[in-house]
């Protein structure tokens, strides 16, 4: 085997290993990306749920404050 053929074989082998490493990294990143997308979706849902709860609490507080104001106004009469 000539030196050129030997060098070509080594380069081909190195490229093959590099391609395998890149493919593995892409698979790992794809899995990670999917996990992050699921986590983001869950966090967005929790955020929406918390916004609904906050709006409900705000409405109840406003009604309670209005009721207290009406009791104070009635008491002052």
N, C-alpha and C positions, 0 to 999 in steps of 0.2 A: 504494500500500500504506500502510495506516495505521500509526501508531507502535505501536499495540497489537499489530497483526499482526506487525510487524517484531520487536518484543520477544519475542512468543511464538515466532517462528521461531528467534531466537537462543537462547532457553531450551531449546527442543526440540533444537537442535543441540548445546548444551552437555550436556544430559542424555544424548543419544546417545553423545557422546564419552566421558562419564563411565561409562556402561554398558559401552562397549567396553573401557575401561581396567580396570574391575572384572573383567570376564570374562577378560581376558588375565591379570590377576593371579591369578585363581582357577585358571586352567589351569596357570600357572607353579607355583603352590603345590601343586597336585595332583601334578604331575610330581615336584616336590621331595619331597613326602610319600611317594610311591611309592619314590623312591630311598632315602629314609631308612628306610623299612620293610624294603627289601631289605638294606640295610646292617646294620640291627638284627638281622635274621634270621641273617645271616652271622656277626655277632659272637656271637650266642647259640649258634650251632653251634660256633664256635671255643671258647667258654667251656665247653660241654659236653665237647668233645674234650680240653681242658686238664684238666678235672676228672677225666676217666677216666685220663689219663696220671698225674696227681698221685696218684690212688688206687693205681694200679699201682706207682708208685715207692715210695709209702709201704709197701705190702705187701712189696715186695722188700727195702726197708731193714729192716723188722721181722724178716723171715726171716734176713737177713744178721746182724743184731744177735743174734738167738737162736742162730745157728750159732756166732758168735764167743763168746758166753757159754758154750755147751756145750764149745767147745775150751778156754776158760780153766778151766772147772770140771774138765775131764778132765786138764788140765795140772797142776792143784793137787793132784790125788789121788795 
